[in-house]
Amino acid sequence: MIYQTNAQTKVLNEIGFSTEKEMQKFCETNLDMLLGLTFVTTEFKVAQFRFDSVAYNPATKAFIIIEYKNTNNFSVIDQGYSYIATLLNHKADFVLKYNQVFHVSKGLDDFDWTQVRVLFVAPSYTTYQLNSINFNDLPMELWRIKRYELGIVQFEQIKPTSTSASISGYVSPSIPGGPSAPVIDTPPEVIVYTEDNRLADGSDATREYYMELRDYILSLDDSIELKATKLYVGFLFNNHNLVDIKLQKSSIIVWLNTHYGVLDDPRGIITDVTHTGHHGNGDCQIKVTDKSHMGYIKDLIQAHYQNQSR
């Protein structure tokens, strides 16, 4: 339940969205705030499908398809994989639309096709749908949206209850009222990266540096979420990258997602990468080769977190 607390505590009534289109319009208008994504286009028709929203994730350089649902009679896995297969088979259409919207001239190689995703947004899900995301390599996410009186909206990701199994070879059971359908394996081009993938990039020493900073960052706020990508591990706060860390054999690279000069750095360990190509988000880069500055780096991260919390 959602409560309003003034002189008297009151339970706020859910009023919901009257149509999927109303829900879609709200999300598209607030896409950066809700999901940290850049809106590309709406009602995008490719092959036999019409995608509700197409977005771009600047952190992963990948396209994201968003599907809105006001009903529960759909298969997450079947529909999600159909959308991903269509996207991968029509890459040029997505790149062309991106270029038209943003007036740029990007090519296929400027996007990361391994990290394309499908997101479902709905006010509720069935037990069947919730159980369908319990895999460690599923390139799809479920998000719950609820609207209450006084203009209050609750938006949250539904996390899998278990991620020990792989989707490979899984056969979808029938949905009540619908046919059963075998699910194809995740296309080899699409990869769901894990923290273990990125830990393998480091050495015993750099993994130790990483784990110390990792545990510290996660201790700053219960809402900070760890999300591994193709090249680094991102730490998300309010659905935006707060800190990114890349493990290497002899060092770890830390990026703070803020403009250079915002943080007070009397030791001068932050490198300005504003005009330098780099993998992480933000203009502040720190190279860690030993533990001599570890406490100081934590202070910088904490100051950055406090700035983002305001």
Buried (B, 14 or more C-beta within 10 A) or exposed (E): EBEEEEEEEEEBEBEBBEEBBBBBBBBBEEBBEBBBBBBBBBEBEBEEBEBBBBBBBBBBBBBBBBBBBBEBEBBBBBBBBBBBBBBBEBBEBBBEBBBEBEEEEEEEEEBBBBBBBBBBBBBBBBEBBBBBBBBEBBBBBBBBBBBBEEEEBEBEEBEBEEBEEBBEEBEBEEBEEEEEBEBBEBBEEBBBBBBEBBBEBBBEBBBEBBEBBBEBBEEBBEEBBEBBBBBBBBBBBBBBBBBBBBBBEEBBBBBBBBEBEBBEBEEEBBBEBEEEEBBBBBBBBBEBEEEEBBEBBBBBBEBBBEEBEE
